[in-house]
Amino acid sequence: MVIETYTSGPGPVYRRAAERGRMLPLGLRYVDSWVVDDDALDRCFQLMETDDPSLFDAWTAAWSDLASFEIHPVIGSAQAAGRVGVDVGPPGLED
């Protein structure tokens, strides 16, 4: 999970994305994103996938003039429950 904070507001980020795309290196895949619903619209949570976490370095470097980044490896709820020894039951109940 990537937490991206727009340092100059959302406008410059959306303009660059419209002009150049996400600028993802091969092997880093965008899944989905959500923006905090407030007047600032300056924080985005992005779900990304990769087998090579070092690819985040190239991607964040391309955007570092417009955003700061926190990158957190995440797992699904059922997997987390399994790690602590809890059976969450049938599929669908883990969310």
C-alpha positions, -999 to +999 in steps of 0.1 A: +000+000+000+013+034-010+003+065+009+011+094-013+008+130+000+007+157-027+032+184-015+018+211-039-018+199-040-036+176-064-036+197-095+001+193-105-001+155-099-032+150-120-018+172-148+014+152-150-005+119-148-027+131-177+004+141-198+028+112-189+007+084-174+017+068-141+053+063-152+055+028-136+086+008-143+080-026-158+071-050-131+053-025-108+015-028-113-011-003-102-043-020-088-065+007-075-065+040-055-085+061-032-082+098-024-091+112+010-125+130+005-118+164+019-113+199+005-075+194+001-077+161-019-040+158-012-036+123+001-040+092-020-039+055-010-027+033-038-027-005-040+003-017-060+017-051-068+053-062-075+077-091-070+105-065-068+100-038-041+131-020-054+109-008-083+092+016-060+125+036-059+123+045-096+086+052-095+088+075-065+118+093-079+097+103-109+072+119-087+093+131-057+090+168-068+052+166-063+046+141-036+060+123-006+055+085-002+051+059+025+052+024+012+038-005+034+037-042+024+002-054+031-016-088+033-052-098+032-073-100+063-077-138+061-039-142+059-034-118+088-060-138+109-043-170+100-009-156+113-025-150+147-042-184+147-078-173+141-101-190+115-123-163+100-147-188+086-162-190+051-150-167+023-165-132+025-165-129+063-129-117+065-137-082+052 
